[in-house]
């Protein structure tokens, strides 16, 4: 169970407490993420907060851009604890509570198989998603 609080975001409606009953939370611009940030500068699939060997960590899903934990510039993976803050772009989240439940919502192997079997379809779906996100952003301006 991972509880995160969005402290600041370009989207003021995104601020608040989010409670996830499983051991992994994905963050980014894609609608496929658990926490979605309407920030054009962010990658579609940006960060993951999850348990590894009983320890809560934040892990980058891309090489750049960097993110910050408690004000320190990070790339890669870092252990987290309660009240740590993760900042990226104009967004800031705080770890409120984290308890490992052994309930996984990790569909990465299914996603990888989909990519291998239909790479052209994945490219098309990602392209359509980008267009929809751009259209959505234009309507919120």
C-alpha positions in Angstrom: 0.0 0.0 0.0 1.5 3.3 -1.1 0.0 6.7 -0.1 1.3 9.7 -2.0 0.3 13.4 -1.7 0.6 15.7 -4.7 1.7 18.9 -3.0 2.1 21.0 -6.2 1.3 20.5 -9.9 0.5 22.6 -13.0 -2.9 21.0 -12.7 -4.4 22.3 -9.4 -7.1 19.6 -9.5 -4.3 17.0 -9.2 -3.3 18.1 -5.8 -4.3 15.9 -2.9 -3.9 12.5 -1.3 -3.7 9.3 -3.4 -4.0 5.9 -1.9 -2.8 2.8 -3.9 -3.5 -0.6 -2.5 -0.7 -2.3 -4.4 3.1 -2.2 -4.3 3.9 -0.1 -7.4 2.8 3.3 -8.6 3.7 4.7 -12.0 4.0 8.4 -12.7 4.1 10.4 -16.0 2.1 12.1 -18.7 0.6 8.9 -20.2 -3.0 7.9 -19.3 -1.5 4.5 -18.6 0.1 5.8 -15.4 -1.4 5.6 -11.9 -0.6 9.2 -11.3 -0.9 11.4 -14.4 0.7 14.8 -14.7 -0.3 17.2 -17.5 3.2 18.5 -17.9 4.4 18.6 -21.6 8.0 18.5 -20.5 7.6 15.1 -18.8 8.0 11.8 -20.5 5.0 9.6 -21.0 6.4 7.0 -18.6 8.6 8.9 -16.1 8.9 7.4 -12.6 7.9 4.4 -10.7 7.6 4.2 -6.9 7.7 0.6 -5.8 8.9 -2.0 -3.3 12.2 -3.8 -4.0 13.2 -6.4 -1.5 11.0 -4.9 1.2 12.3 -1.3 0.6 10.3 1.5 -1.0 12.2 3.1 -3.9 11.7 5.7 -6.6 13.1 4.7 -10.0 13.5 6.6 -13.2 12.0 5.0 -16.2 14.1 7.2 -18.6 17.7 8.5 -18.6 16.6 12.2 -18.5 15.2 14.4 -17.2 16.4 14.1 -13.7 14.2 14.4 -10.6 14.9 15.5 -7.0 14.4 13.8 -3.7 14.5 16.1 -0.7 16.2 18.7 -2.9 19.0 16.3 -4.2 19.3 15.7 -7.9 18.7 12.0 -8.7 18.8 9.8 -11.7 18.3 6.0 -11.5 17.0 4.5 -8.2 16.8 5.8 -4.7 15.4 4.4 -1.4 12.5 6.4 0.1 11.0 6.8 3.5 7.9 8.5 4.9 7.8 12.3 4.3 10.4 12.2 1.5 9.5 14.6 -1.3 10.0 13.9 -5.0 10.1 16.9 -7.3 10.1 17.0 -11.1 9.2 19.9 -13.3 6.5 22.0 -11.5 5.3 19.0 -9.6 6.1 17.8 -6.1 4.8 14.7 -4.2 5.3 13.5 -0.7 5.4 9.9 0.6 2.7 9.8 3.2 2.7 6.1 4.0 4.1 2.9 2.5 3.5 -0.7 3.6 4.4 -3.7 1.4 1.3 -5.8 0.6 2.7 -8.2 -2.0 -0.1 -7.1 -4.3 1.4 -6.3 -7.7 -0.1 -4.3 -10.5 3.0 -4.8 -12.7 2.0 -5.5 -16.3 5.5 -4.8 -17.7 6.0 -8.3 -19.0 2.6 -8.2 -20.8 3.6 -4.8 -22.2 7.0 -6.1 -23.4 5.3 -9.0 -25.1 2.9 -6.6 -26.8 5.9 -4.5 -28.0 7.7 -7.5 -29.4 4.6 -8.9 -31.2 3.3 -5.6 -32.6 5.9 -2.8 -32.5 4.1 -0.9 -35.3 0.9 -0.9 -33.3 2.6 0.3 -30.2 4.2 3.2 -32.1 0.7 4.1 -33.5 -0.9 3.9 -30.1 1.8 6.1 -28.5 1.5 8.6 -31.4 -2.3 8.8 -30.9 -1.9 9.2 -27.2 0.5 12.1 -27.8 -2.0 13.8 -30.1 -4.8 13.3 -27.5 -2.7 14.7 -24.7 -1.9 17.8 -26.8 -5.6 18.3 -27.6 -6.4 17.9 -23.9 -3.8 20.4 -22.9 -5.1 22.9 -25.5 -8.7 22.7 -24.0 -7.3 23.3 -20.5 -5.5 26.5 -21.4 
